[in-house]
Amino acid sequence: MRAVQIVELSGPDSALKLVELPDPQPSHMLTPGSGVLVDVHAAGVSFPELLQSRGEYQFKPPLPFVPGSEVGGVVRSAPDGATVRPGDRVAAFCMLGGFASVAVAPEHFCFALPDEFEFAHGAALVLNYHTAWFALRLRGRLAGGEWVLVHGAAGGIGTATLQVARGLGARTIGVVSSDEKERVAREAGAEFVVRADGAWKDEAKEIAGGGVDVVLDPVGGDRFTDSIRALREGGRVVVVGFTGGAIPEVRVNRLLLGNTDVVGAGWGAYVMSKPELTREIGGEIAALIEHGFVKPVVGARFGLERAGEALKLIDGRGAMGKVVLEV
């Protein structure tokens, strides 16, 4: 099979190499001895792969390895009793190995891809949308009618969060940095949009009538304190990542005075040992698709041999929607 490996930890300019490898065996680290083989048509590109190219991600496989955690493709083989069968179109989360023409995923991380979705949509469906549902509903305790403010609202996790929040009955405010990103955020479901370089905290509080209920923050950095200040009483900031680079610190007196929460939402670490929860979240996302709330926003598309360029686009914070490799 054709695949892209990370062969050194030097960043997206030089860490990746296009190679020929044997097809993987139908076994996965999460389900030893069984797994679903997928002929990959599209692979999702995410911030963790950028970190992996520099050796900065918490999961550090030995070199060389094939990165890529999610794919859209066609099932080649599946274990007995699996919910998917050979020939099925699927969105799958494989954890590693997605930047290749064949990947292997656990059965409980394989989900039917609707006929109206492209394979590129499948490559954008699991990581971001499962994270969004987990962060909003399970960790953020989101209720219908509440206000959600989303940082990085034009990115992959941002557009997914806007769609899921609308599907859960919330009102939405997106934070963006440009006119083009505002267009993407509005198309993804942002009712209101504020600018990251403006008085977004005050504008969001005014829009929401005194403060928002939930802030979804994949960015971190300097915005974090103002995210806490943007909350109404009982509000929650849900932390899902640090694409801005800096990991902020919390002055807990702000939480005390405002009766507010800061909540971590580490989807991957939480669900890896909980296949039934993964299936439950998959069912919730499928219902949101059926009701017209969820359709992944696909941004830039690259060939497999241009994986380094895809990572550099994310590194430069130029990505809008989900960046994919077309295999």
Order of alpha helices (4+ residues) and beta strands (2+ residues): beta-beta-beta-alpha-beta-beta-beta-beta-alpha-alpha-beta-alpha-beta-alpha-beta-alpha-beta-alpha-beta-alpha-beta-alpha-alpha-beta-alpha-beta
